[in-house]
Amino acid sequence: MNNQKIFFASDFHLGAPNQKSSLLREKNIVRWLNSIENEAKEIYLLGDIFDFWFEYSKVVPKGFVRLLGKLAELCDKGIQVHLFTGNHDMWTKNYLEEEIGLKLYHKPQIIEFKDIKIFLGHGDGLGKGDYKYKVLKTIFQSTICNWLFSRIHPNLAISIGQKWSDLSRGNQPIEKDIDFEKEQLFQYCKEQQKLKKVNFYLFGHRHIPMEIPLNDSFNAKYINLGDWITFNSYAVLHNSTIELKKFK
């Protein structure tokens, strides 16, 4: 069988910075999904798939129909799609599970494929530091905040949410400016590895493709998936090895 590979991607940020460029990116992502369809056993999307997402009980943000339709098609064909929420789409609830059939996760998970253990998550709020964001995340995820925001008319609420997303995204760093050893997520992986050993740590959030060995006795590695705004990067697990790639 050909469909024995596991694919990972994150940070599509659909909706940003405008409808025109987002649509071009969405079409490219769908082309990528078409290209891996016959090889994929499962697909993991590790957060910030949407630049902003909020579900009312009867309303969801408009747009993204090409991606949502393709994900539904994949699920209907028996290819399991897993979606982790990120800091831009943390208000994802049960709509995509019920409508598309994917599996939704709000917290990091450790998964196993044969003899390989992988720690998966978006990556926001992990590790030491970034305390201002951690406080804001706790507030935004609270039931009270969700209820208050849902009282606002969708036209205004989504406009506010999109503005928040623009401000929080800011200017992304570029590869040559990164001191990999000082990466907050890399340090988190080293500490986590002391508690429970895994083979790979996969995150998004940082928007930069990275592969950094932890240099421990377990030969573990931290991999950041990058984004689809700049890099069109993803990872694939095959034969007990995870490889970071870019879609052209």
SULBELTA-V483605 format. One record per helix or strand. SS is the DSSP state (H for helix, E for strand). FROM is the first residue (numbers start at 0). TO is the last residue. Records with the same first field share a line. If there is no record, write none. Layout:
# SULBELTA-V483605
SS = FROM-TO  FROM-TO
This chain:
# SULBELTA-V483605
E = 4-8  13-13  39-44  49-49  53-53  79-83  90-90  102-104  108-112  115-119  199-202  208-212  220-224  232-237  240-245
H = 18-35  64-75  94-99  130-139  142-149  153-168  174-176  179-181  183-194
